[in-house]
Amino acid sequence: MAYTMTAMHEHDLFVKQMEGYFPGAKVWTEVRGWEDPRPMYVIAFRNGMTFQGDCKHKTILDAKIYFEATLKLTGEAP
């Protein structure tokens, strides 16, 4: 059985998933080079709030808490 899907890198998958979950947010990952190969995960909202960190799950959790709290308090996405 042949698959015609193209391979998607883990960082690209993170960006696509978070753009779908946080509408209007800028999401990217950056690898800082061979001296520090751990990727930096970044989620930036339109209102200027930015979440970044080495741990993908911690960054997503912090951004999710902020997003849902802002949405409940103001009625609109940050």
PAZAPA-667280 format. One line per 2 residues: number of its first residue (from 1); their letters; for each residue x, y, z of C-alpha. Coordinates in nm, 2 decimals, padded with zeros to 4 digits, m for minus. Layout:
N
NUM = a = X Y Z ~ ...
***
This chain:
78
1 = ma = 00.00 00.00 00.00 ~ 00.14 00.33 m00.10
3 = yt = 00.08 00.65 00.09 ~ 00.09 00.98 m00.09
5 = mt = 00.10 01.20 00.22 ~ 00.39 01.43 00.25
7 = am = 00.58 01.41 00.58 ~ 00.51 01.69 00.82
9 = he = 00.78 01.79 01.07 ~ 00.68 01.81 01.44
11 = hd = 00.73 02.19 01.45 ~ 00.51 02.24 01.14
13 = lf = 00.24 02.03 01.31 ~ 00.26 02.24 01.62
15 = vk = 00.21 02.56 01.42 ~ m00.09 02.42 01.22
17 = qm = m00.26 02.28 01.53 ~ m00.22 02.60 01.74
19 = eg = m00.33 02.83 01.46 ~ m00.65 02.63 01.45
21 = yf = m00.70 02.64 01.83 ~ m00.60 03.00 01.88
23 = pg = m00.76 03.20 01.60 ~ m00.56 03.52 01.51
25 = ak = m00.25 03.41 01.71 ~ 00.09 03.40 01.55
27 = vw = 00.26 03.07 01.62 ~ 00.61 02.96 01.54
29 = te = 00.90 02.75 01.65 ~ 01.27 02.84 01.63
31 = vr = 01.58 02.63 01.67 ~ 01.85 02.84 01.81
33 = gw = 02.14 02.66 01.66 ~ 02.38 02.37 01.72
35 = ed = 02.50 02.50 02.06 ~ 02.14 02.49 02.19
37 = pr = 01.94 02.25 01.97 ~ 01.62 02.26 02.18
39 = pm = 01.34 02.43 01.99 ~ 01.17 02.74 02.13
41 = yv = 00.79 02.73 02.10 ~ 00.62 03.07 02.07
43 = ia = 00.25 03.17 02.07 ~ 00.18 03.54 02.04
45 = fr = m00.17 03.69 02.06 ~ m00.29 04.00 01.89
47 = ng = m00.31 04.20 02.22 ~ 00.07 04.16 02.27
49 = mt = 00.07 03.87 02.51 ~ 00.34 03.62 02.42
51 = fq = 00.40 03.27 02.56 ~ 00.73 03.10 02.49
53 = gd = 00.93 02.81 02.63 ~ 01.14 02.50 02.57
55 = ck = 00.86 02.27 02.67 ~ 00.58 02.25 02.41
57 = hk = 00.32 02.12 02.65 ~ 00.38 02.39 02.91
59 = ti = 00.37 02.66 02.65 ~ 00.04 02.53 02.51
61 = ld = m00.11 02.50 02.86 ~ m00.02 02.85 02.96
63 = ak = m00.15 03.00 02.64 ~ m00.47 02.79 02.67
65 = iy = m00.54 02.91 03.02 ~ m00.49 03.27 02.92
67 = fe = m00.70 03.23 02.60 ~ m00.99 03.07 02.77
69 = at = m00.99 03.32 03.07 ~ m00.97 03.62 02.84
71 = lk = m01.25 03.48 02.62 ~ m01.47 03.42 02.93
73 = lt = m01.40 03.76 03.08 ~ m01.42 03.99 02.77
75 = ge = m01.63 03.77 02.53 ~ m01.37 03.80 02.25
77 = ap = m01.05 03.63 02.17 ~ m00.72 03.80 02.27
***
